[in-house]
Amino acid sequence: MKTTEDLRTRIKELSKQAVEYRKEASEIYESNAQEAQSLREQAREALKRCEILRQEIKRTQNAS
């Protein structure tokens, strides 16, 4: 099991990745809407993983 600090680090990485996907999607939307949609979906998935990790942190803190 990962430590709380490991989980927080991963959340930061995923959040940064989501922002990068959204930014790239905005930049290419006019020229390639399909690719932009794919990037937005990847951003949503990264944010979902962030939420799962946040819930894991809460569970571990409540169990302590």
C-alpha positions in Angstrom: 0.0 0.0 0.0 1.3 3.4 -0.9 1.8 6.1 1.7 -0.3 9.2 1.9 2.6 11.3 0.6 2.9 8.9 -2.4 -0.8 9.3 -3.1 -0.6 13.1 -2.8 2.4 13.2 -5.2 0.4 11.1 -7.7 -2.6 13.4 -7.4 -0.4 16.4 -8.2 1.0 14.5 -11.2 -2.4 13.5 -12.5 -3.8 17.0 -12.0 -0.9 18.6 -14.0 -1.4 16.0 -16.7 -5.2 16.9 -16.9 -4.4 20.6 -17.2 -1.9 19.8 -20.0 -4.5 17.7 -21.9 -7.1 20.4 -21.6 -4.7 23.1 -22.8 -3.6 21.0 -25.7 -7.2 20.2 -26.6 -8.0 23.9 -26.6 -5.1 24.7 -28.9 -5.9 22.1 -31.5 -9.7 22.2 -31.4 -10.1 24.3 -34.6 -7.9 22.1 -36.6 -8.7 18.7 -35.2 -11.9 18.5 -33.1 -11.8 14.7 -32.9 -8.3 14.7 -31.4 -9.3 17.6 -29.0 -12.3 15.5 -27.8 -9.9 12.6 -27.2 -7.6 14.8 -25.1 -10.6 16.1 -23.1 -11.6 12.6 -22.3 -8.1 11.8 -21.2 -8.2 14.8 -18.9 -11.5 13.6 -17.4 -10.1 10.2 -16.8 -7.0 11.7 -15.0 -9.3 13.8 -12.8 -11.4 10.7 -12.0 -8.2 8.9 -10.9 -7.4 12.0 -8.7 -10.7 11.7 -7.0 -10.2 8.0 -6.4 -6.8 8.7 -4.8 -8.3 11.5 -2.6 -10.9 9.0 -1.4 -8.2 6.5 -0.6 -6.4 9.1 1.5 -9.6 9.8 3.4 -10.1 6.1 4.0 -6.6 5.6 5.3 -6.9 8.7 7.6 -10.2 7.5 9.0 -8.9 4.0 9.6 -6.0 5.4 11.7 
